[in-house]
Amino acid sequence: MTTMDERVRDAGAKARILAEALPYIREFSGRTVVVKYGGHAMERPELAELFATDVVLMRLVGINPVVVHGGGPQITDLMRRLGKEPEFVDGRRVTDTETVDIVRMALVGKVNREIVASINRHGSYAVGLSGEDAGLLRVEQRDPRLGYVGEVREIDPTIVLRLLREELIPVIATVGVDDSGQAYNVNADTVAGAVAEALHAEKLVYLTDVAGVYEDWPDEESLISRVDVAGLERLIAAGKVSEGMIPKLESCISALRNGVRRAHVLDGRLPHALLLEFFTREGVGTMVHP
């Protein structure tokens, strides 16, 4: 049984947390934030539920979150269930005609619907989209060896802006189309950065499976809390960035050079990582600034 003093201390701690959050709520109210969602944060049900509540809370305090997601593990799982073994070239999935249909099934038909349903359990806010909708994501072929793997050519944010004006939460699956209407699989990290640029977002956030950006990966003691664009370029040039992190950091660099004010790389395995970053003084992960 708790004592009166313990209840007073607990209440005081909660009040301090709320008071600390207030200036950050004021700072970000009315601003657009793009969140790249993936990894363990998406695969583990308990973290997926916390992510949904975080995004809804952000919307309720006046922030405009836009969620961009991939789903590599889900694509691989569905391919194998359908008797097709994944093939990769330079770390990217070879996507033939059959595979691009599987990609659409996994990303648009399954993952996107699950994220939307998870968010909407806390209120009718989320609307699912893919890059095929309303000309949102136009692409061109990245490499003939990869088949239908697209490189972002143009983002038309009209449909996203319309949803934001209605105080809804767009959830975007990263399937794009070329001028002929052919669907392509597109790297979700790259799409998130391009969407942030097109929306002139206040912040671009990547939820990953590591604590942030490291000076000397995989040395966990070398975690960087704050870095600028030039610092990221030096890390990439020196070969100190893991292969999976390179698209994220390249997208950060492009976004920050094209109007996005800040980017953050967060550990999506950390419960309420978004709230900790947005509404506390210490923050978490790595902040990247121009």
N, C-alpha and C positions, 0 to 999 in steps of 0.2 A: 504494500500500500504506500503510495507516495505521500510525502509530507507537504505542508503548505509551502515551505521554503522551496522544495523541489518544483512544485507547480509554478511558483512565481518565477524561478529561474528559467523553466521551460518556456513559459509565456514570454519572458523577456527576450530569449533567444529567437523565438519565432517572430516577434515584433521587429527585432533588429534586421532579420533577413528581409522582411517586407519593406522596411524603411530603406535598406540598401538597394533594393530593386527599383525603387521609385524613379531615381534620376535616369536609369537605363530605359525604363518604360517610356519616359518622356522623350528620350533621345531617339528611340526607334519607332515611336508611334507615327503611323502614316508612311513609313519607309518599307521598301520591298527587300526581302531577303530570299535568296535562292539557296536551297539545301539539297546537296547531292546525298542521296540516301542509299545505303547498300551495306554489304559485308554482314558481320555478325549482328549489327543493329537491326537488320531486316530479317535475318534467318532465325534468331532466337525469339520465341513468342513473348517472353516477359519484357525484352528490350523493345520489341515492336510496339507493344502496348504503351510503354512509357514514351516512346517517340510520338505516338498518336496524341497522347495527352499534352505533351510539350508543344506540338504544333498548334493544337486547338487553343491552348493558353496564349500563345503568341498572337493568334488571330483575335482573341477576346480582348487583349490589351492594346489593340490597334495596329499591330505589325501585319504586313502582308507577306506571309510565307508562300513560296512556290517550291514544290517538291519535284526533283528530277531523280529518276531511278533507273538502274539497269537491272540485271538479274542473271549474271553469268552462271552461277551454280544451278539455278532453276532451269536455264536453257540446257545445260549439260545433262541434268537429270532427265528432262523430258526427251532429249535426243536418245539417250541410252534405253529409256523405256520403250521408245519406238524402234529400237534396233539399229540405231545409227551412231557410230563412234565419232566423237569430236576430233577434229584435226586442226592444228594450229601452225601458223607461219609467223616467225618473229613475235611470238606471244599473242597473236591475234587470231580469232576463230575464222577458219575458212567457212564461207557461207554460200553454199550453192542454192539452187532453186528450192530444193526440199528443206534445207536448213533455214532459209529465211522465213518459210511458212511456220516452222517450229519456233523460231524466234518470236514471231508475232503471237503465236499461241501462248508462249510462256510469259512474255512481257506484258502484252496488252490484255490477253484473255485471263491470265491468272494473277501475276504479281501486282499489276496495276489495280485490279479489282480488289485484291486483298488489302492493299494499302488504303484505298478509298473506303472500304468497309470498316477498317480499323479506326480511321479518323472519324467516320460518321457515327460510330457508336457513342461519340461524345457530343454530337450535334450535327445538323445537316450542313456541313461546310465544304467537304471535298468533292471535286469533280475530276473524273479521270479523262486524260487526253493521251494521244500519241502524236508523234511528229507528223503523222499523216493527216491529222485533223486541221482543217482550215489553212492548209499550207504552212503550218507552223515551222516545220524543219525540212528545208531543201538541202539536198546533198549531191555529191558527185562521187564516183567510184574512187576509192582510195588506192587500190592496187589490184590489177587483174588477177594476180595469183590468189587473192583472198575472195574473189567472187563479189557477192553483194554486201560488201562492207563499205560503209559510206564515210566520207569526210564532209564536215559541215561546210556548206556554201553560204547559206542565208537563213536567218531566223526572222520569221514574221510574227511579232508578238501580239498581234491584234486580238486573237481569241483569249490570250492570257490576260491582257489588260482589261478586256470586257469582264472576265470572271472576277478579277480583283476589284473592279468598280462595284460589283455586286456583293463584295465582301465574302467571296468564296475562296477556297484553297485549291489551286490547280495542281494536279498530280500527273506528271508527264513521263510516259514511257518512251524510251529513246529508239524508236523506229522512224526513219525518215524516208523521203521519196525523192527521186530525181525528176527531171522535167517530163519524162514519159509516164510518171506515176508508178514506176517500179519501186518496191519497198527495199530498204537497206537496213542492216544492223549497224548501229552507230555507237561509238564509245560514250558511255554515260558521263564520264568525267569531262570530256570535251564538250558535250552538249550542255552540261550545267554551266560551264564557263561562258559559252556562247549565249545562252539564255540570260545570264546575269548581265552581260554586255548590252544585249538588246533591250533589257528592261531598265538599264541604268540603275542597277540594284545598289543599295547601300552596302550590302555584305554578301559574300559568297562563302558558303560553309560546306566542307567535305567531311562527312562522317566515315571514318576508316576503321581498320582493325589494328591500328597502332596508336600510340599516345600523341603523335604529332610528327614533325619533321626533325630528323637527327643530323647533327654535324658529321657523324661518322657511324652510319648504320652498319651493323646492328648493335653498336655499343649504346645501351639504354641510358647510360650516364651522359650521353651527348645530346639529349633532347634540347631543341631550341624553342624558347618561348616567344621570341619575336625576331622577325627577319624582314629585310626588304627585297624587292625584285632582283636587284643586283646580287644579293646574297644567294637567292635561289638559283640564279643562272650559274654562279660559281660552283655550287654544289653539284648541279647537273653536269657541268663541263668536267668536273673533277671525278665523275663516276661514283659519287658518294650517295647516290639515290637509288633505291631499289627499283626494279623494272616496273612494278605495279604502281609506284608513286609518281613516275615521270609524267604520265598524262595529267594527273591532278596538278602538279606543280607548273607544267607548261600552260595549263588552262588558267591557273592563278595569275601567271605572268601576263598572259594576253588580256585577261579581264581587268587587271589593275592598270594596264596601259591604255585601256579603252573605257575608262569612266567609272568602274567599280571602285568604291573607296577602300574596302578592306576585304581580306579573305582569311579564312580560318580553317585549319586542319585539326579535327577533333577525333578523339577516341570514341567511336560509336558503341564500344562495349561498356562504357561508363554510364550508369543510370542517370538520366536527366542531363546528358552532356549539353544539350542545347540550352537548357535553362541556366546551367552553371556558367556557360560562356556569355550568354546575353545579359544576365541579371545579377551577376556577382562581381565584386571588385577584382578578385584574383583571376577569374576566367580559367580556362583549361586549354590544353593543346598548344598549337603554334599559330600566332597571328602574323599575317603577311601584309605589309603596307607598301605603297608605291615608292 
